[in-house]
């Protein structure tokens, strides 16, 4: 959910450079994974089936990640799955084929889709203020829900500060958080800028978007996501966890954090309530491919709302040439063109990937939040899988 963070990092998405240094301490998030715009190195030239396997092998052998999984869909519509490493460091168990993982900030795309479906139904206005639906909720130092629009929430241009507590999540990973409690952590801070002034990734935007969905529909966010997206397009291995559900339901690799002394701590079981609308969903690489392909193919949104979702602003903090729409990012490919997706980081797992307009798709998951170099290798492996 949060922006991605480095080593003892845990964001929901990942930035490079100055901003990234700031989130290194944020021990828990669910974030965007920055895409590399450089041509992949030979070790990570993974477009052909053998190349994808080589990329995953290198992530495990050279970068020290416990496991890496991938699904790649070609122009012929066929999807291939790959894996490397071990699924459980304690037992040495194999990596489950296309195993379930926590997908972090990919959840934001699901949340944005539900909001845009409500826009299409005339129940939400993109340029209506937050106060239209949640009167009086957003008030603070420079924060006023009467001046922040739904569009600005979905596009990260609201100026709302980050709610993720820099340190408490990993210290008590099984604690349950109510959305309003999390929001309080953000409202205790000063606004980062005036609404619409610039772009800055903040999980708080999607926390508020989730509250709008619940207010407008009168139903829990997870039920709306499962009914409107998961069931609608048949994502058989995807779900929004119910309150108190800390397990991953189906076959899955364990997720780890590497501690300062080099040891690995298992964070597979945790309460994802702190991620909620910004990062709680569990899925598989293949289901994420189906999701992004269905979304771009117009199966989840009318053309007008999909066009709004794909209307982007620069998000250079994520990576060169990266742009952010409404819960959806476009990333340049080294072979020309671009792909659409999001990516996510959450304790134990990092996912990266997306789909192109011509039907190609790839998604890679690793079972630890990688360091900077390994993160670039994950990005390069996605790029190569889509380009070759």
C-alpha positions as CSV (number, residue, x, y, z in Angstrom):
1,X,0.0,0.0,0.0
2,X,2.6,2.5,0.9
3,X,5.3,3.7,-1.3
4,X,7.9,1.2,-1.6
5,X,10.7,1.3,0.8
6,X,14.2,0.0,0.7
7,X,15.8,-2.6,3.0
8,X,14.0,-2.3,6.3
9,X,11.4,-0.7,4.2
10,X,7.9,-1.4,3.7
11,X,5.9,0.9,1.6
12,X,3.2,0.3,-0.7
13,X,5.1,1.6,-3.6
14,X,8.6,2.6,-4.5
15,X,10.3,5.8,-5.4
16,X,13.9,6.5,-6.4
17,X,16.3,9.1,-5.2
18,X,15.5,11.8,-2.6
19,X,11.9,10.8,-1.9
20,X,13.0,7.2,-1.7
21,X,15.5,7.9,1.0
22,X,12.7,9.4,3.1
23,X,10.7,6.2,3.0
24,X,13.5,3.9,3.8
25,X,12.4,4.1,7.4
26,X,8.8,3.6,6.7
27,X,8.7,0.0,7.9
28,X,5.4,-0.8,6.3
29,X,3.6,0.1,3.2
30,X,2.0,-1.2,0.2
31,X,3.4,0.5,-2.8
32,X,4.2,1.2,-6.3
33,X,7.3,-0.4,-7.7
34,X,9.3,2.0,-9.9
35,X,9.9,0.8,-13.4
36,X,13.4,0.9,-14.9
37,X,13.5,2.6,-18.3
38,X,16.9,1.3,-19.2
39,X,17.5,-1.7,-21.4
40,X,17.7,-4.9,-19.3
41,X,21.1,-6.3,-18.6
42,X,22.0,-9.7,-20.1
43,X,21.2,-11.5,-16.9
44,X,17.7,-10.1,-16.9
45,X,16.8,-10.4,-20.5
46,X,13.8,-12.5,-19.8
47,X,11.4,-12.2,-22.7
48,X,11.6,-15.8,-24.1
49,X,10.5,-18.6,-21.7
50,X,14.1,-19.5,-21.0
51,X,15.0,-15.8,-20.5
52,X,12.2,-15.4,-17.9
53,X,13.5,-18.4,-16.0
54,X,17.0,-17.1,-16.1
55,X,15.8,-13.7,-14.7
56,X,14.1,-15.4,-11.8
57,X,17.1,-17.6,-11.1
58,X,19.3,-14.5,-11.0
59,X,17.0,-12.8,-8.6
60,X,17.4,-15.7,-6.2
61,X,21.0,-16.6,-6.7
62,X,22.5,-13.1,-7.3
63,X,20.2,-10.9,-5.3
64,X,19.5,-13.2,-2.5
65,X,15.7,-13.2,-2.7
66,X,14.1,-16.3,-1.1
67,X,11.8,-16.9,-4.1
68,X,10.6,-15.4,-7.3
69,X,7.5,-16.2,-9.3
70,X,6.3,-14.9,-12.7
71,X,3.4,-15.2,-15.2
72,X,3.9,-14.0,-18.8
73,X,1.2,-13.7,-21.4
74,X,2.2,-13.3,-25.1
75,X,0.4,-11.9,-28.1
76,X,-0.9,-15.4,-28.8
77,X,-2.9,-15.2,-25.5
78,X,-1.1,-18.0,-23.8
79,X,0.1,-17.5,-20.3
80,X,3.2,-19.2,-18.9
81,X,4.2,-19.5,-15.3
82,X,7.7,-19.7,-13.8
83,X,9.4,-19.9,-10.4
84,X,12.7,-20.0,-8.6
85,X,14.0,-20.4,-5.1
86,X,12.2,-22.0,-2.2
87,X,8.8,-21.4,-0.9
88,X,9.6,-21.9,2.8
89,X,13.1,-21.2,4.2
90,X,12.5,-23.3,7.3
91,X,11.3,-26.5,5.4
92,X,12.9,-26.0,2.0
93,X,9.4,-26.6,0.4
94,X,9.1,-25.8,-3.3
95,X,7.5,-22.6,-4.5
96,X,3.9,-23.3,-5.3
97,X,3.0,-22.9,-9.0
98,X,1.5,-19.4,-9.4
99,X,1.1,-19.2,-5.7
100,X,-0.9,-16.5,-3.9
101,X,0.9,-13.4,-2.5
102,X,-0.1,-10.2,-0.9
103,X,-0.2,-7.6,-3.8
104,X,0.2,-4.4,-1.8
105,X,-0.6,-1.2,-3.8
106,X,-2.0,-3.1,-6.8
107,X,-5.0,-2.9,-4.5
108,X,-5.2,0.8,-5.3
109,X,-6.2,0.0,-8.9
110,X,-9.0,-2.2,-7.6
111,X,-10.2,0.6,-5.4
112,X,-10.0,3.1,-8.2
113,X,-12.0,0.9,-10.5
114,X,-14.9,0.7,-7.9
115,X,-14.9,4.5,-7.5
116,X,-15.0,4.9,-11.3
117,X,-17.8,2.4,-11.6
118,X,-19.7,4.5,-9.1
119,X,-18.9,7.5,-11.3
120,X,-20.4,5.7,-14.3
121,X,-23.5,5.0,-12.2
122,X,-23.9,8.6,-11.4
123,X,-23.3,8.0,-7.7
124,X,-20.0,9.8,-7.4
125,X,-18.6,12.8,-9.2
126,X,-14.9,12.8,-10.0
127,X,-14.6,16.6,-9.5
128,X,-17.0,16.6,-6.5
129,X,-15.4,17.4,-3.1
130,X,-14.7,14.8,-0.5
131,X,-17.1,16.8,1.7
132,X,-19.9,15.9,-0.7
133,X,-19.8,12.3,0.6
134,X,-17.9,12.6,3.9
135,X,-18.9,16.0,5.3
136,X,-16.5,17.4,7.9
137,X,-14.2,14.3,7.8
138,X,-11.0,16.0,6.4
139,X,-10.1,18.9,8.6
140,X,-6.6,19.8,9.8
141,X,-3.6,22.0,9.3
142,X,-4.0,23.1,5.7
143,X,-6.4,20.1,5.2
144,X,-10.0,20.8,4.1
145,X,-12.3,18.2,2.5
146,X,-14.3,21.0,0.9
147,X,-11.3,21.8,-1.4
148,X,-10.1,18.2,-2.2
149,X,-11.8,16.3,-5.1
150,X,-12.3,12.6,-5.7
151,X,-10.1,12.9,-8.7
152,X,-7.3,14.4,-6.6
153,X,-7.5,11.4,-4.2
154,X,-7.2,8.9,-7.0
155,X,-4.4,10.7,-8.7
156,X,-2.3,11.5,-5.6
157,X,-2.6,15.3,-6.1
158,X,-4.5,16.1,-2.9
159,X,-1.6,17.1,-0.7
160,X,-2.8,14.7,2.1
161,X,0.1,13.5,4.3
162,X,0.9,9.8,4.7
163,X,-0.9,7.9,7.4
164,X,1.5,4.9,7.5
165,X,3.3,5.0,10.9
166,X,7.0,4.7,10.3
167,X,7.8,1.8,12.6
168,X,4.7,0.5,14.3
169,X,3.4,-2.0,11.7
170,X,6.2,-4.5,11.8
171,X,6.5,-4.2,15.6
172,X,2.9,-5.5,15.9
173,X,2.0,-7.0,12.5
174,X,-1.1,-8.8,13.8
175,X,-2.9,-5.7,15.2
176,X,-6.2,-4.7,13.6
177,X,-6.7,-1.0,12.6
178,X,-10.0,0.8,11.9
179,X,-9.8,3.1,8.8
180,X,-10.7,6.1,10.9
181,X,-7.9,5.4,13.3
182,X,-5.4,5.3,10.4
183,X,-6.9,8.5,9.0
184,X,-6.3,10.2,12.4
185,X,-2.5,9.7,12.0
186,X,-2.6,11.6,8.7
187,X,-4.8,14.4,9.9
188,X,-2.5,15.0,12.9
189,X,0.1,16.3,10.3
190,X,0.2,19.4,8.1
191,X,-0.9,19.2,4.5
192,X,2.1,18.7,2.2
193,X,0.7,21.2,-0.4
194,X,-2.4,22.8,-1.7
195,X,-4.8,20.4,-3.5
196,X,-3.8,20.1,-7.2
197,X,-0.5,21.8,-6.8
198,X,1.6,18.8,-7.6
199,X,1.9,15.0,-7.4
200,X,2.9,13.0,-4.4
201,X,2.1,9.4,-3.6
202,X,0.2,9.0,-0.3
203,X,-1.7,6.0,0.9
204,X,-4.1,8.3,2.7
205,X,-5.7,9.2,-0.6
206,X,-6.9,5.7,-1.0
207,X,-7.9,5.3,2.6
208,X,-10.4,8.2,2.0
209,X,-11.5,6.7,-1.4
210,X,-12.4,3.5,0.4
211,X,-14.4,5.4,3.0
212,X,-16.3,7.2,0.1
213,X,-17.1,3.8,-1.4
214,X,-18.5,2.5,1.8
215,X,-20.6,5.7,2.4
216,X,-22.1,5.7,-1.1
217,X,-22.8,2.0,-1.3
218,X,-23.6,1.2,2.3
219,X,-21.5,-1.9,2.1
220,X,-18.0,-2.9,3.3
221,X,-15.3,-2.1,0.8
222,X,-14.1,-5.7,0.5
223,X,-17.6,-6.8,-0.5
224,X,-17.7,-4.2,-3.3
225,X,-14.3,-5.1,-4.6
226,X,-15.1,-8.8,-4.6
227,X,-18.5,-8.4,-6.2
228,X,-17.7,-5.7,-8.7
229,X,-14.3,-7.0,-9.9
230,X,-13.2,-10.4,-8.5
231,X,-16.5,-12.2,-9.2
232,X,-17.3,-10.2,-12.4
233,X,-14.2,-11.3,-14.3
234,X,-13.6,-14.6,-12.6
235,X,-10.4,-13.9,-10.6
236,X,-10.6,-17.3,-8.8
237,X,-7.5,-16.8,-6.7
238,X,-8.0,-13.2,-5.6
239,X,-9.8,-11.8,-2.6
240,X,-10.1,-8.8,-0.3
241,X,-9.5,-10.1,3.3
242,X,-12.3,-9.8,5.8
243,X,-11.6,-8.1,9.1
244,X,-9.3,-10.3,11.3
245,X,-8.2,-12.6,8.4
246,X,-4.4,-12.8,8.6
247,X,-3.8,-15.9,6.5
248,X,-3.2,-16.4,2.8
249,X,-5.9,-18.9,1.8
250,X,-4.4,-21.0,-0.9
251,X,-0.9,-22.4,-1.7
252,X,1.6,-19.7,-1.3
253,X,5.3,-19.0,-0.8
254,X,6.2,-17.6,2.7
255,X,7.0,-13.9,2.7
256,X,10.0,-12.5,4.6
257,X,11.9,-9.5,5.8
258,X,15.6,-9.6,6.0
259,X,16.7,-8.2,9.4
260,X,19.8,-6.1,10.1
261,X,21.8,-9.1,11.1
262,X,21.0,-10.9,7.8
263,X,18.4,-13.3,9.2
264,X,15.0,-13.7,7.7
265,X,11.8,-13.0,9.6
266,X,8.6,-14.6,8.3
267,X,5.8,-12.0,7.8
268,X,3.4,-14.2,5.9
269,X,0.7,-13.9,8.5
270,X,-0.2,-10.3,9.3
271,X,-3.3,-8.2,9.6
272,X,-3.6,-6.3,6.4
273,X,-6.1,-3.8,7.9
274,X,-3.5,-1.1,7.9
275,X,-3.2,-1.4,4.2
276,X,-7.0,-1.7,3.6
277,X,-8.1,0.2,0.4
278,X,-4.5,1.0,-0.3
279,X,-3.0,-2.4,-0.1
280,X,-4.9,-5.4,1.5
281,X,-5.7,-7.6,-1.5
282,X,-4.3,-11.2,-2.0
283,X,-3.9,-12.5,-5.5
284,X,-1.6,-14.4,-7.9
285,X,0.5,-13.3,-10.9
286,X,-1.9,-14.9,-13.3
287,X,-4.9,-13.3,-11.8
288,X,-3.2,-9.9,-11.9
289,X,-2.5,-10.4,-15.6
290,X,-6.2,-11.2,-16.1
291,X,-7.2,-8.1,-14.1
292,X,-5.1,-5.6,-16.0
293,X,-5.9,-7.2,-19.3
294,X,-9.6,-7.1,-18.6
295,X,-9.4,-3.5,-17.3
296,X,-7.5,-2.3,-20.5
297,X,-9.9,-4.3,-22.6
298,X,-13.0,-2.4,-21.3
299,X,-14.5,-5.2,-19.3
300,X,-14.6,-3.3,-16.0
301,X,-15.3,0.3,-17.0
302,X,-17.2,2.2,-19.7
303,X,-15.0,3.9,-22.2
304,X,-15.4,7.3,-20.7
305,X,-14.3,6.2,-17.2
306,X,-11.4,4.1,-18.6
307,X,-10.2,7.2,-20.5
308,X,-10.3,9.2,-17.3
309,X,-8.3,6.5,-15.6
310,X,-5.7,6.6,-18.3
311,X,-5.4,10.4,-18.2
312,X,-2.0,10.8,-16.5
313,X,0.3,13.3,-14.8
314,X,4.1,13.0,-14.5
315,X,5.2,10.8,-11.6
316,X,8.9,11.2,-12.0
317,X,9.6,10.4,-8.3
318,X,8.6,6.8,-9.2
319,X,10.9,6.6,-12.3
320,X,11.9,8.4,-15.5
321,X,8.9,8.7,-17.8
322,X,6.5,7.1,-15.4
323,X,3.0,8.8,-15.3
324,X,0.1,8.3,-12.9
325,X,-3.5,8.2,-13.9
326,X,-6.4,7.3,-11.5
327,X,-5.0,4.3,-9.7
328,X,-3.1,3.2,-12.8
329,X,0.5,4.0,-13.9
330,X,2.0,4.0,-17.4
331,X,5.7,3.0,-17.7
332,X,7.9,3.2,-20.7
333,X,9.3,0.1,-22.3
334,X,12.9,-0.2,-23.5
335,X,11.6,-1.5,-26.8
336,X,9.3,1.4,-27.3
337,X,5.7,2.0,-26.2
338,X,4.6,1.5,-22.6
339,X,2.6,-0.7,-20.3
340,X,-0.1,-0.1,-17.7
341,X,-0.1,-1.4,-14.2
342,X,0.7,-0.4,-10.6
343,X,2.9,-2.7,-8.6
344,X,2.9,-3.2,-4.8
345,X,5.1,-3.6,-1.8
346,X,4.0,-5.0,1.6
347,X,6.0,-6.8,4.3
348,X,7.0,-10.1,2.8
349,X,6.2,-9.5,-0.9
350,X,6.9,-7.2,-3.8
351,X,4.9,-7.4,-7.1
352,X,5.6,-5.6,-10.4
353,X,4.1,-5.8,-13.8
354,X,1.1,-4.9,-16.0
355,X,-0.2,-5.1,-19.5
356,X,0.1,-3.5,-22.9
357,X,-2.7,-2.3,-25.2
358,X,-1.9,-5.1,-27.6
359,X,-2.5,-7.9,-25.1
360,X,1.0,-8.7,-23.8
361,X,1.2,-8.9,-20.0
362,X,3.7,-9.9,-17.3
363,X,3.8,-10.0,-13.5
364,X,6.6,-10.9,-11.2
365,X,6.4,-11.5,-7.4
366,X,9.3,-11.9,-5.0
367,X,9.0,-13.0,-1.4
368,X,10.9,-10.2,0.2
369,X,11.0,-6.4,-0.3
370,X,14.2,-6.1,-2.4
371,X,17.0,-3.7,-2.1
372,X,17.5,-1.0,-4.7
373,X,19.7,-3.1,-7.1
374,X,17.4,-6.1,-6.8
375,X,14.3,-3.9,-7.3
376,X,15.8,-2.6,-10.6
377,X,16.4,-6.2,-11.6
378,X,12.8,-7.0,-11.0
379,X,11.7,-4.0,-13.1
380,X,14.2,-5.0,-15.8
381,X,12.8,-8.6,-15.9
382,X,9.2,-7.2,-16.4
383,X,10.5,-4.9,-19.2
384,X,12.3,-7.8,-20.9
385,X,9.4,-10.2,-20.6
386,X,7.1,-7.6,-22.3
387,X,9.7,-6.6,-24.9
388,X,10.9,-10.0,-26.2
